[in-house]
Amino acid sequence: MKLSFTKLTTPTPEIAETFQRWENDVTLKYLTRPNENREELERQHTISVESLVNRIKHDQMYLIYIDDKLVGEMDFQIDPSHLFKKETGTAWIGIVIGEEEARGKGIGWKAMQFLEEQIQGQGLRRIELGVFEFNANAIRLYQKAGYQEISRIPEFTYWQGKMWDDIRMEKYL
């Protein structure tokens, strides 16, 4: 298995189509976006080349490949408005392992290490992230990587018939 990361600079229709498939995958979407209710969770989202072009204006985006197959994406934003702790020079990160066969293979751990290197390379010293309280695997990964819980936003997202908190975590590099 050859794992590689590539910065997304020019989105293609194929990449947009893959992102859209992941965004609407019922095994993923409850983990990757907040939902106010069941209807929102069931709503289909559209990802286009244009929306990705707009996104890379604000996000540093990287594609995750195994043996030349696109299996995930990761990104970071610098000082976005949704930070819990408004500390200048903070990166907000996100990781999605979109292909089921790539999950549970340590790719998230390697993606975290890669993102931290990229963030440090830009002179940033703090990372913040949000993780839904039911996502035990991600919480364990972040704790293993040295992230500490700093707050909870109550009743942030809907899943399995109830509202769940968003746990905010941070790490100083």
C-alpha positions in Angstrom: 0.0 0.0 0.0 1.5 3.3 -1.2 0.0 6.3 0.7 0.4 9.7 -0.8 -0.9 13.3 -0.2 -1.3 15.9 -3.0 -2.3 19.5 -2.6 -5.5 20.3 -4.5 -4.9 23.3 -6.7 -7.1 22.6 -9.8 -10.3 20.7 -9.1 -11.6 18.4 -11.9 -15.1 17.1 -12.6 -14.0 13.7 -11.4 -12.7 15.1 -8.1 -16.0 17.0 -7.6 -18.0 13.9 -8.4 -16.0 11.9 -5.8 -16.4 14.6 -3.1 -20.2 14.8 -3.8 -20.4 11.0 -3.5 -18.7 11.2 -0.1 -20.8 14.2 1.0 -24.0 12.2 0.4 -22.8 8.8 1.6 -25.1 7.7 4.5 -22.1 6.0 6.2 -20.2 9.3 6.3 -22.4 12.4 6.2 -23.6 12.2 9.8 -19.8 12.3 10.8 -18.8 15.1 8.6 -21.4 17.8 8.8 -23.7 19.1 11.5 -27.4 18.4 11.0 -30.3 20.1 12.7 -32.8 17.3 12.2 -33.5 14.1 10.3 -34.6 16.0 7.2 -31.3 17.9 7.1 -29.4 14.6 7.5 -31.3 13.1 4.6 -30.8 16.2 2.3 -28.5 15.7 -0.7 -25.7 18.1 -1.2 -24.1 19.2 -4.5 -20.4 19.6 -4.9 -19.2 21.2 -8.1 -15.9 22.2 -9.6 -16.8 25.8 -8.9 -17.6 25.1 -5.3 -14.2 23.4 -4.9 -12.5 26.4 -6.6 -14.2 28.7 -4.1 -13.2 26.4 -1.2 -9.5 26.4 -2.1 -9.5 30.2 -1.9 -9.9 29.8 1.9 -8.8 26.2 2.6 -5.5 24.4 2.1 -6.9 21.2 0.7 -5.0 17.9 0.2 -6.1 14.7 -1.5 -5.3 11.3 0.0 -4.4 8.5 -2.3 -3.6 4.8 -1.9 -1.9 3.3 -4.9 -3.1 6.2 -7.1 -6.8 5.8 -6.0 -8.4 8.8 -4.3 -9.6 7.7 -0.9 -10.0 10.8 1.1 -9.3 14.5 1.6 -8.1 16.8 4.4 -7.9 20.5 4.8 -7.2 23.4 7.1 -8.3 26.9 7.4 -6.5 29.7 9.1 -8.4 31.7 11.8 -11.9 30.8 10.6 -14.8 32.6 12.3 -16.1 29.3 13.9 -13.1 28.8 16.2 -14.2 28.4 19.8 -11.0 30.0 21.0 -10.4 33.1 18.9 -6.6 32.9 19.0 -4.8 34.4 16.0 -2.6 31.9 14.1 -4.9 28.9 14.6 -5.5 26.3 12.0 -8.9 24.5 11.9 -8.6 21.0 10.4 -10.8 18.4 8.8 -10.1 14.9 7.5 -12.5 12.6 5.6 -11.6 9.0 4.6 -14.2 8.7 2.0 -13.6 5.2 0.7 -14.8 2.5 3.0 -11.9 0.1 2.2 -9.4 2.8 3.3 -10.9 3.2 6.8 -9.4 1.6 9.9 -5.9 1.3 8.3 -4.1 4.1 10.1 -4.6 6.6 7.3 -6.2 9.2 9.6 -3.2 9.1 11.9 -0.8 9.6 9.0 -3.1 12.4 7.6 -3.0 14.1 11.0 0.8 14.0 11.0 1.0 15.4 7.5 -1.5 18.2 8.3 0.5 19.2 11.4 3.7 19.4 9.3 2.0 21.6 6.8 0.5 23.8 9.5 3.9 24.2 11.3 5.5 24.9 7.9 3.3 28.0 7.7 4.4 29.2 11.1 1.2 28.4 12.9 1.4 27.0 16.4 -2.1 26.0 17.3 -4.7 23.7 15.9 -8.4 23.5 16.8 -11.0 20.9 15.6 -14.5 19.8 16.3 -15.7 16.2 16.6 -19.2 15.0 17.4 -19.4 13.3 20.8 -20.6 9.9 19.3 -17.5 9.6 17.0 -15.4 7.6 19.5 -12.9 6.5 16.9 -12.0 10.1 15.9 -11.9 11.2 19.6 -9.4 8.4 20.3 -7.3 9.4 17.3 -7.2 13.0 18.4 -6.4 12.2 22.0 -3.6 9.8 20.8 -2.2 12.7 18.7 -2.2 15.0 21.8 -5.4 17.0 21.4 -7.1 18.2 24.5 -10.8 19.0 24.9 -11.4 22.7 25.5 -15.2 22.9 25.3 -18.5 21.4 24.2 -21.2 23.0 22.1 -24.4 21.3 23.4 -27.0 19.7 21.0 -24.9 20.6 17.9 -25.9 17.8 15.5 -28.7 15.3 15.0 -28.1 11.6 14.7 -29.9 8.4 15.7 -33.0 10.3 16.9 -31.3 12.8 19.2 -29.0 15.8 19.3 -25.4 15.4 20.2 -22.6 17.8 21.4 -19.7 19.0 19.4 -16.5 18.6 21.3 -13.9 21.2 20.5 -10.3 20.1 20.9 -6.9 21.9 20.6 -3.2 21.2 20.3 -0.3 23.5 20.5 2.6 22.6 18.2 
